[in-house]
Amino acid sequence: MGCAQDPGGGAVVLRWNRHPSSVGMARLELRKALAGWGLSGLEDSAVLILSELLTNAARHARVSPGREIETRYLAGPHGLRIEVHDASCEQPQPRTPDLDACDGRGLAIVEALADQWGVHERERGGVGKVVWATLSE
């Protein structure tokens, strides 16, 4: 894991390998950031959104071995933006899972909890995409 923090205190950027343990570590770092920003009231929804987006990137983004996933937590005047960057251009597709399925609900959960969410290409010459979600206080 690598970490960079915005000098203004409004952004935390972290890089993760594709190991499942990264999701738990990312949730811990998000909790710390939220507490520092006075946004602990968003913690339950924010942590669940992050878990779903990061798990999707680790499981489904088809990229070269060794590529890292980047998370960005950005505090703003009205709440929080969570971003998950990966090097795959494959867009996430919401789906309706079978009632007995153990997976397939991640984006539905994100949509239910977030004020907004979306996907766009990475900027600044990066390959891949950014999946993001916002939460307001």
C-alpha positions as a Python dict, from the first residue, in 0.01 Angstrom:
ca = {
    (1, 'M'): (0, 0, 0),
    (2, 'G'): (123, 347, -85),
    (3, 'C'): (-29, 664, 53),
    (4, 'A'): (-39, 1033, -30),
    (5, 'Q'): (-240, 1296, 150),
    (6, 'D'): (-344, 1631, 8),
    (7, 'P'): (-172, 1912, 202),
    (8, 'G'): (-513, 2075, 246),
    (9, 'G'): (-634, 1760, 420),
    (10, 'G'): (-921, 1704, 177),
    (11, 'A'): (-792, 1397, -12),
    (12, 'V'): (-632, 1064, 67),
    (13, 'V'): (-486, 861, -221),
    (14, 'L'): (-388, 498, -163),
    (15, 'R'): (-272, 214, -387),
    (16, 'W'): (-361, -149, -332),
    (17, 'N'): (-265, -485, -471),
    (18, 'R'): (-540, -721, -583),
    (19, 'H'): (-532, -935, -267),
    (20, 'P'): (-868, -963, -83),
    (21, 'S'): (-708, -831, 238),
    (22, 'S'): (-668, -493, 68),
    (23, 'V'): (-1041, -431, 102),
    (24, 'G'): (-1027, -446, 483),
    (25, 'M'): (-720, -225, 496),
    (26, 'A'): (-886, 27, 263),
    (27, 'R'): (-1194, 38, 487),
    (28, 'L'): (-972, 110, 789),
    (29, 'E'): (-800, 397, 608),
    (30, 'L'): (-1137, 541, 501),
    (31, 'R'): (-1262, 528, 861),
    (32, 'K'): (-951, 717, 976),
    (33, 'A'): (-999, 981, 706),
    (34, 'L'): (-1369, 1026, 788),
    (35, 'A'): (-1293, 1070, 1159),
    (36, 'G'): (-1025, 1327, 1077),
    (37, 'W'): (-1263, 1521, 855),
    (38, 'G'): (-1551, 1509, 1103),
    (39, 'L'): (-1755, 1294, 863),
    (40, 'S'): (-1801, 986, 1083),
    (41, 'G'): (-2176, 1009, 1027),
    (42, 'L'): (-2116, 884, 673),
    (43, 'E'): (-1903, 589, 785),
    (44, 'D'): (-2149, 299, 750),
    (45, 'S'): (-2258, 386, 396),
    (46, 'A'): (-1912, 500, 285),
    (47, 'V'): (-1738, 183, 403),
    (48, 'L'): (-1994, -40, 233),
    (49, 'I'): (-1969, 157, -94),
    (50, 'L'): (-1591, 139, -84),
    (51, 'S'): (-1602, -235, -15),
    (52, 'E'): (-1824, -299, -315),
    (53, 'L'): (-1628, -79, -558),
    (54, 'L'): (-1286, -207, -451),
    (55, 'T'): (-1400, -570, -453),
    (56, 'N'): (-1539, -525, -804),
    (57, 'A'): (-1210, -379, -925),
    (58, 'A'): (-1008, -659, -766),
    (59, 'R'): (-1232, -935, -902),
    (60, 'H'): (-1346, -811, -1240),
    (61, 'A'): (-1099, -558, -1381),
    (62, 'R'): (-895, -764, -1626),
    (63, 'V'): (-548, -610, -1623),
    (64, 'S'): (-187, -721, -1626),
    (65, 'P'): (-63, -894, -1309),
    (66, 'G'): (107, -652, -1074),
    (67, 'R'): (-115, -356, -1162),
    (68, 'E'): (-239, -176, -854),
    (69, 'I'): (-581, -32, -781),
    (70, 'E'): (-597, 324, -654),
    (71, 'T'): (-852, 462, -411),
    (72, 'R'): (-915, 829, -350),
    (73, 'Y'): (-1119, 965, -63),
    (74, 'L'): (-1207, 1331, -113),
    (75, 'A'): (-1378, 1547, 149),
    (76, 'G'): (-1569, 1846, 23),
    (77, 'P'): (-1789, 2115, 169),
    (78, 'H'): (-2099, 1898, 141),
    (79, 'G'): (-1970, 1546, 198),
    (80, 'L'): (-1751, 1277, 50),
    (81, 'R'): (-1643, 1140, -286),
    (82, 'I'): (-1500, 788, -309),
    (83, 'E'): (-1308, 690, -623),
    (84, 'V'): (-1165, 354, -728),
    (85, 'H'): (-922, 368, -1021),
    (86, 'D'): (-812, 60, -1215),
    (87, 'A'): (-631, -3, -1543),
    (88, 'S'): (-918, -191, -1711),
    (89, 'C'): (-1137, -17, -1968),
    (90, 'E'): (-1415, -271, -1905),
    (91, 'Q'): (-1717, -87, -1767),
    (92, 'P'): (-1898, -230, -1463),
    (93, 'Q'): (-2246, -356, -1546),
    (94, 'P'): (-2524, -358, -1288),
    (95, 'R'): (-2712, -685, -1294),
    (96, 'T'): (-3006, -851, -1131),
    (97, 'P'): (-2877, -1157, -945),
    (98, 'D'): (-3070, -1473, -883),
    (99, 'L'): (-3233, -1468, -541),
    (100, 'D'): (-3007, -1753, -428),
    (101, 'A'): (-2686, -1596, -564),
    (102, 'C'): (-2410, -1497, -322),
    (103, 'D'): (-2285, -1213, -542),
    (104, 'G'): (-2399, -969, -809),
    (105, 'R'): (-2554, -707, -580),
    (106, 'G'): (-2259, -471, -541),
    (107, 'L'): (-2361, -195, -781),
    (108, 'A'): (-2723, -214, -664),
    (109, 'I'): (-2596, -153, -310),
    (110, 'V'): (-2384, 139, -429),
    (111, 'E'): (-2681, 287, -614),
    (112, 'A'): (-2904, 250, -307),
    (113, 'L'): (-2657, 416, -68),
    (114, 'A'): (-2484, 684, -275),
    (115, 'D'): (-2628, 1021, -368),
    (116, 'Q'): (-2471, 969, -710),
    (117, 'W'): (-2230, 723, -868),
    (118, 'G'): (-2078, 676, -1209),
    (119, 'V'): (-1788, 568, -1426),
    (120, 'H'): (-1554, 762, -1651),
    (121, 'E'): (-1219, 718, -1822),
    (122, 'R'): (-910, 802, -1621),
    (123, 'E'): (-762, 1143, -1686),
    (124, 'R'): (-402, 1262, -1694),
    (125, 'G'): (-287, 997, -1939),
    (126, 'G'): (-385, 700, -1725),
    (127, 'V'): (-536, 393, -1881),
    (128, 'G'): (-854, 243, -1748),
    (129, 'K'): (-1144, 388, -1558),
    (130, 'V'): (-1262, 551, -1238),
    (131, 'V'): (-1574, 430, -1061),
    (132, 'W'): (-1693, 693, -813),
    (133, 'A'): (-1969, 759, -562),
    (134, 'T'): (-2069, 1063, -358),
    (135, 'L'): (-2233, 1091, -18),
    (136, 'S'): (-2360, 1409, 141),
    (137, 'E'): (-2384, 1487, 511),
}
